[in-house]
Amino acid sequence: MLSHAASLTSRRRVGQSVAGLLLAGLVALLTPASGWGAITTFGSPLSAPATLNTAENLAYQGTYTPVPPNPEAPNGVFHTPHYGADTVLWNAASAAGGVQAPATGQAVKVSLEGCAQAASGGPSPLTQIHFQDLSPLAGGSGVKVNITSQAFEIPVCGQNGASGSTVSTYEPINLCVSAGDYVAFNDEGGYVPNVYRAGVPYQVMGAVQGATTDSFLKNNGTGNGATLFSSDLSANEGFAVNRGAELMMQVTLGTGPDGTHICAGGTAGRPAPLPVIRISRQTDGINAQRIVAVAIYCRPAAGCNGVATMSFGGHQASVGGGGFSLPGNTTSHLPIRLAPRLLGLVRKHHGVQATLTAVVGGQTFTQTILVKIL
């Protein structure tokens, strides 16, 4: 939809001798060229196996919690590294390359290495995961969750050959990212009492020197619009810096025609722009002053300024000295005065076909209409 300030024009000016007419069915010739597309990747190079998991290898102090007698819990207590709550992981630093989106566009593909560990003799682990776009806050004070992908399934370690070296590829729908953002791994904890006490162990991190993975845990605190403050520190939840751990996740970014137009920076699937003017099929008469009024619809509210010419049988003339100005959001009738000799041709043949060519904003429109004596 186009909208600009309106600009009316006088219809009094009649072109000099014009020989052709307009209309019959609008043909827009020029369409602005779309920008160049690009596919690039950022995040982990996936050069190491995922050997670290979210239940045991995140840098939370944790607590020792009394539990019923358990042969695996020394002195009747169980070490809880953190709560089994909703978790967000993102690469904050990597020795191998950039961890932030290099441009604005769409995360068209996410490659994740690893699997979900199942508890021995326990229920199957929660395998539903998501990916999120995070914008960094000023001064390194944390990140904000902008958008969350649809749900995906992570494989279970040991099933169908899945291991810490298994790479799964996911294609989020409309996961838009801005330059400088992080793309994060997000899970829902998967807490089960006495089984997945610290949540399901999602084995998706690798031990990589020079890498840092930040994490944030909070029950119902990681959804769209949530602010994950780096100052939110506690033994069992909130923010943590996990040094020497790399989230084994790589993001493929698409821009221009390689990213959806729904995301800023992408153009794929964008509807073609509506033409600024519309000329419909019509039959127009000549009045006593040899003037033919051709109906033209101007779409932009700011109006349409352009140049028009008409031709017939080798004769050509411009409209109103060549230029015209029409009011916006309305249909106007562009007056065209025919030369006396053309009037004679119309009378002789009981009507003629004339061609009008109009150029507006770099777009060219042509139409053929029937001109008759009123």
C-alpha positions as CSV (number, residue, x, y, z in Angstrom):
1,M,0.0,0.0,0.0
2,L,1.4,3.4,-1.0
3,S,0.6,6.5,1.0
4,H,2.0,10.0,0.5
5,A,0.6,13.5,0.7
6,A,-2.0,14.3,-1.9
7,S,-1.3,16.6,-4.9
8,L,-4.1,17.7,-7.2
9,T,-3.6,18.8,-10.7
10,S,-5.4,20.9,-13.1
11,R,-7.1,19.1,-15.9
12,R,-7.4,22.3,-18.0
13,R,-4.2,21.9,-19.8
14,V,-4.7,20.1,-23.0
15,G,-1.8,18.6,-24.7
16,Q,-0.7,19.7,-28.1
17,S,-1.8,17.6,-31.0
18,V,-2.0,14.1,-29.7
19,A,-2.5,11.2,-31.8
20,G,-3.2,8.2,-29.8
21,L,-5.1,7.3,-26.8
22,L,-4.8,5.3,-23.6
23,L,-6.3,2.4,-21.9
24,A,-7.6,-1.1,-22.2
25,G,-5.7,-2.9,-19.6
26,L,-2.6,-1.7,-17.8
27,V,0.7,-3.2,-18.4
28,A,3.4,-2.3,-15.9
29,L,6.8,-2.8,-17.4
30,L,9.3,-1.8,-14.7
31,T,9.7,-3.6,-11.4
32,P,12.4,-2.5,-8.9
33,A,15.2,-5.0,-8.7
34,S,15.4,-7.0,-5.5
35,G,18.6,-6.9,-3.4
36,W,21.3,-9.5,-3.5
37,G,20.8,-12.5,-1.3
38,A,23.3,-14.1,0.9
39,I,23.7,-17.3,2.9
40,T,26.2,-17.4,5.8
41,T,26.8,-19.3,9.0
42,F,27.7,-18.3,12.5
43,G,28.0,-20.0,15.9
44,S,29.8,-23.2,16.5
45,P,31.9,-24.8,13.7
46,L,30.8,-28.2,15.2
47,S,34.4,-29.3,15.4
48,A,34.1,-31.1,18.7
49,P,31.7,-33.8,20.0
50,A,29.0,-32.7,22.5
51,T,30.2,-34.3,25.8
52,L,28.8,-31.8,28.3
53,N,25.1,-31.6,29.3
54,T,22.7,-29.1,30.8
55,A,22.0,-31.0,34.0
56,E,25.6,-31.5,35.2
57,N,27.9,-29.1,33.4
58,L,26.4,-25.6,33.9
59,A,28.2,-23.3,36.4
60,Y,25.5,-23.2,39.1
61,Q,26.6,-23.7,42.7
62,G,23.6,-26.0,43.4
63,T,22.6,-27.4,46.8
64,Y,22.6,-30.7,48.6
65,T,19.1,-31.8,49.1
66,P,17.9,-34.5,51.6
67,V,16.1,-37.3,49.8
68,P,14.6,-40.7,50.8
69,P,17.2,-43.5,51.1
70,N,19.0,-43.8,47.8
71,P,22.0,-46.1,47.3
72,E,23.4,-43.6,44.8
73,A,23.1,-40.6,47.1
74,P,26.0,-40.5,49.7
75,N,24.8,-39.9,53.3
76,G,21.2,-39.8,52.2
77,V,21.6,-36.5,50.2
78,F,21.5,-35.8,46.5
79,H,23.5,-33.0,44.9
80,T,21.2,-30.8,42.8
81,P,23.3,-28.6,40.5
82,H,20.3,-26.4,39.7
83,Y,16.6,-26.5,39.3
84,G,15.0,-28.5,36.5
85,A,13.5,-25.4,34.9
86,D,13.2,-23.8,31.5
87,T,16.7,-23.2,30.2
88,V,18.3,-21.0,27.5
89,L,21.9,-21.6,26.2
90,W,23.8,-19.3,23.8
91,N,27.4,-19.0,22.7
92,A,28.9,-15.8,24.2
93,A,32.4,-16.4,22.9
94,S,34.1,-18.8,20.6
95,A,37.8,-19.2,19.5
96,A,36.6,-20.3,16.1
97,G,34.5,-17.3,14.9
98,G,31.5,-15.0,15.4
99,V,28.7,-16.0,17.7
100,Q,26.4,-13.1,16.8
101,A,24.4,-12.7,13.7
102,P,26.5,-10.8,11.1
103,A,23.4,-9.3,9.4
104,T,19.7,-8.9,9.7
105,G,17.7,-11.7,8.1
106,Q,16.2,-15.1,8.8
107,A,17.7,-18.1,10.6
108,V,16.8,-20.6,7.8
109,K,18.5,-23.6,9.3
110,V,19.9,-24.6,12.7
111,S,22.4,-27.5,13.0
112,L,22.6,-28.9,16.5
113,E,25.0,-31.6,17.7
114,G,24.1,-33.9,20.5
115,C,21.2,-35.7,22.1
116,A,19.0,-36.0,25.3
117,Q,20.2,-38.4,27.9
118,A,17.7,-40.9,29.3
119,A,17.8,-41.7,33.0
120,S,18.6,-45.4,33.7
121,G,15.3,-47.2,34.5
122,G,13.4,-43.9,34.4
123,P,10.8,-42.4,32.1
124,S,11.8,-41.2,28.6
125,P,13.3,-37.7,28.7
126,L,11.4,-34.7,27.4
127,T,12.7,-34.2,23.8
128,Q,10.9,-31.1,22.8
129,I,13.2,-28.1,22.2
130,H,13.1,-24.7,20.7
131,F,15.4,-22.0,19.2
132,Q,15.3,-18.4,20.2
133,D,16.5,-15.0,18.9
134,L,18.1,-12.9,21.7
135,S,19.1,-9.3,21.6
136,P,21.9,-8.2,23.8
137,L,21.1,-5.5,26.4
138,A,23.3,-2.4,26.8
139,G,26.4,-2.7,28.8
140,G,26.4,-6.5,28.8
141,S,23.6,-6.6,31.3
142,G,21.9,-9.5,29.7
143,V,19.7,-10.4,26.7
144,K,16.0,-10.1,25.7
145,V,14.1,-13.0,24.2
146,N,12.5,-11.7,20.9
147,I,11.0,-14.7,19.3
148,T,10.8,-18.5,19.8
149,S,10.7,-21.1,17.1
150,Q,8.2,-23.9,16.8
151,A,8.9,-27.1,18.7
152,F,11.4,-29.6,17.5
153,E,12.5,-33.0,18.7
154,I,16.1,-33.8,19.8
155,P,17.2,-37.4,19.5
156,V,17.7,-39.6,22.6
157,C,21.2,-40.7,23.2
158,G,21.6,-44.4,22.4
159,Q,18.5,-44.6,20.3
160,N,18.9,-45.1,16.5
161,G,22.6,-44.5,16.9
162,A,22.3,-41.0,18.4
163,S,25.3,-39.8,20.3
164,G,27.1,-36.6,21.2
165,S,28.4,-36.6,17.6
166,T,25.0,-36.7,16.0
167,V,24.1,-33.5,14.1
168,S,20.4,-32.8,13.6
169,T,19.3,-30.1,11.2
170,Y,16.1,-28.0,11.9
171,E,14.4,-25.4,9.7
172,P,12.6,-22.8,11.9
173,I,9.6,-21.0,10.5
174,N,10.1,-17.2,10.3
175,L,12.9,-17.1,13.0
176,C,13.9,-13.5,12.4
177,V,17.2,-12.2,13.7
178,S,18.8,-8.8,13.8
179,A,22.5,-8.0,13.2
180,G,24.3,-8.6,16.5
181,D,21.7,-11.0,18.0
182,Y,22.4,-14.4,19.4
183,V,20.5,-17.5,18.4
184,A,19.9,-19.7,21.5
185,F,19.0,-23.3,22.4
186,N,15.9,-23.5,24.6
187,D,14.4,-26.4,26.6
188,E,11.5,-26.7,29.0
189,G,13.6,-28.4,31.8
190,G,11.9,-31.7,31.7
191,Y,11.9,-32.0,35.6
192,V,10.8,-35.4,37.0
193,P,11.2,-35.8,40.8
194,N,14.1,-38.1,41.8
195,V,14.8,-38.8,38.1
196,Y,15.5,-35.6,36.2
197,R,16.0,-33.4,39.3
198,A,18.1,-30.9,37.5
199,G,16.1,-31.3,34.3
200,V,16.8,-33.6,31.4
201,P,20.6,-33.8,30.6
202,Y,20.6,-32.3,27.1
203,Q,24.1,-33.2,25.9
204,V,24.6,-30.3,23.5
205,M,27.8,-28.7,24.7
206,G,31.4,-29.5,23.9
207,A,34.6,-28.9,25.9
208,V,36.3,-26.2,23.8
209,Q,39.1,-24.0,25.1
210,G,38.4,-20.3,24.6
211,A,34.7,-20.8,24.3
212,T,32.0,-19.5,26.7
213,T,28.4,-20.5,26.8
214,D,26.0,-18.3,28.8
215,S,22.9,-19.9,30.4
216,F,19.7,-18.8,32.0
217,L,17.2,-20.9,34.0
218,K,13.9,-19.8,35.3
219,N,10.5,-21.6,35.5
220,N,8.2,-19.9,32.9
221,G,10.8,-17.2,32.6
222,T,12.4,-17.7,29.2
223,G,9.5,-17.0,26.8
224,N,9.1,-14.2,24.3
225,G,9.7,-10.8,25.8
226,A,11.5,-12.2,28.8
227,T,14.6,-10.2,29.9
228,L,17.5,-12.5,31.0
229,F,19.6,-10.3,33.3
230,S,23.2,-11.2,33.9
231,S,22.8,-9.8,37.5
232,D,20.1,-12.5,38.2
233,L,22.5,-14.8,40.1
234,S,21.5,-17.6,42.5
235,A,22.7,-21.1,43.4
236,N,20.0,-22.9,41.4
237,E,18.7,-20.6,38.7
238,G,19.2,-17.4,36.8
239,F,22.3,-16.5,34.8
240,A,25.6,-18.3,34.6
241,V,28.8,-18.1,32.6
242,N,30.1,-21.5,31.5
243,R,33.7,-21.1,30.5
244,G,35.3,-23.8,28.3
245,A,31.9,-25.0,27.1
246,E,30.7,-24.4,23.6
247,L,27.0,-24.8,22.6
248,M,27.4,-27.1,19.6
249,M,25.0,-25.3,17.4
250,Q,25.5,-23.6,14.0
251,V,23.0,-21.2,12.4
252,T,22.5,-20.6,8.7
253,L,21.4,-17.0,8.0
254,G,19.5,-16.0,4.9
255,T,19.2,-12.4,3.7
256,G,17.6,-10.8,0.6
257,P,15.9,-13.4,-1.6
258,D,17.5,-16.1,0.6
259,G,15.4,-15.0,3.6
260,T,11.6,-14.5,4.0
261,H,10.2,-11.0,3.5
262,I,8.5,-11.5,6.9
263,C,11.9,-10.8,8.5
264,A,13.7,-7.5,8.1
265,G,16.5,-8.1,5.7
266,G,14.7,-10.7,3.7
267,T,12.7,-10.4,0.4
268,A,11.7,-13.9,-0.5
269,G,8.0,-14.2,-1.1
270,R,7.4,-10.5,-1.0
271,P,4.2,-9.6,-3.0
272,A,4.9,-7.7,-6.1
273,P,4.3,-4.0,-5.6
274,L,1.0,-2.7,-6.9
275,P,1.3,-0.5,-10.0
276,V,1.1,3.2,-9.3
277,I,-1.5,3.8,-12.0
278,R,-4.2,1.6,-13.5
279,I,-5.6,2.1,-17.0
280,S,-8.6,0.0,-17.7
281,R,-10.0,-1.1,-21.1
282,Q,-12.4,1.6,-22.3
283,T,-14.0,3.3,-25.3
284,D,-13.7,7.1,-25.3
285,G,-15.4,9.7,-27.4
286,I,-14.1,13.0,-28.9
287,N,-16.1,16.1,-28.0
288,A,-16.6,19.3,-30.1
289,Q,-13.2,20.6,-29.0
290,R,-11.5,17.4,-30.3
291,I,-10.7,16.4,-26.7
292,V,-10.6,12.8,-25.6
293,A,-10.7,12.2,-21.8
294,V,-8.9,9.0,-20.8
295,A,-9.7,7.5,-17.4
296,I,-6.6,6.8,-15.2
297,Y,-6.6,5.6,-11.6
298,C,-3.7,7.0,-9.5
299,R,-3.0,4.8,-6.4
300,P,-0.5,6.7,-4.2
301,A,-2.1,9.3,-1.9
302,A,0.7,11.8,-2.9
303,G,-0.6,11.7,-6.5
304,C,1.0,10.7,-9.8
305,N,3.3,12.8,-11.9
306,G,4.5,11.6,-15.2
307,V,4.8,11.9,-19.0
308,A,2.3,10.6,-21.5
309,T,2.3,10.2,-25.3
310,M,-0.4,8.9,-27.7
311,S,0.1,7.4,-31.1
312,F,-2.0,6.2,-34.0
313,G,-1.1,5.3,-37.6
314,G,2.4,6.8,-37.3
315,H,1.2,10.0,-35.7
316,Q,2.3,10.9,-32.2
317,A,1.7,13.7,-29.8
318,S,2.4,14.4,-26.2
319,V,-0.2,15.1,-23.4
320,G,-0.3,18.6,-22.0
321,G,3.2,19.4,-23.2
322,G,4.4,16.0,-22.2
323,G,3.8,16.1,-18.5
324,F,0.8,15.4,-16.3
325,S,-0.1,15.4,-12.6
326,L,-3.1,13.5,-11.2
327,P,-4.5,13.4,-7.7
328,G,-4.1,10.3,-5.6
329,N,-6.5,7.6,-4.5
330,T,-8.9,8.5,-7.3
331,T,-9.7,8.1,-11.0
332,S,-9.1,11.1,-13.1
333,H,-9.7,11.8,-16.8
334,L,-6.6,12.9,-18.6
335,P,-7.7,15.4,-21.4
336,I,-6.0,14.9,-24.8
337,R,-6.6,17.1,-27.8
338,L,-6.4,15.4,-31.2
339,A,-5.1,17.2,-34.3
340,P,-7.8,18.0,-36.9
341,R,-6.4,15.4,-39.3
342,L,-6.8,12.7,-36.7
343,L,-10.4,13.7,-36.1
344,G,-10.9,13.1,-39.8
345,L,-9.5,9.6,-39.5
346,V,-11.8,8.8,-36.7
347,R,-14.8,10.0,-38.7
348,K,-13.7,8.1,-41.8
349,H,-13.2,4.8,-40.0
350,H,-16.0,5.2,-37.5
351,G,-13.5,4.9,-34.7
352,V,-9.8,4.1,-34.4
353,Q,-7.4,2.2,-32.1
354,A,-5.0,4.5,-30.3
355,T,-2.1,3.7,-28.0
356,L,-1.2,5.7,-24.9
357,T,2.2,5.3,-23.2
358,A,2.6,6.8,-19.7
359,V,5.7,6.8,-17.6
360,V,5.3,7.3,-13.9
361,G,8.1,6.9,-11.3
362,G,10.3,4.9,-13.7
363,Q,7.4,2.5,-14.6
364,T,6.0,2.4,-18.1
365,F,2.4,1.6,-18.8
366,T,0.7,1.2,-22.2
367,Q,-2.8,0.6,-23.2
368,T,-4.9,0.6,-26.4
369,I,-8.3,2.1,-26.4
370,L,-11.1,2.7,-29.0
371,V,-11.6,6.4,-29.9
372,K,-15.0,7.3,-31.5
373,I,-17.0,10.3,-32.4
374,L,-19.5,11.2,-29.6
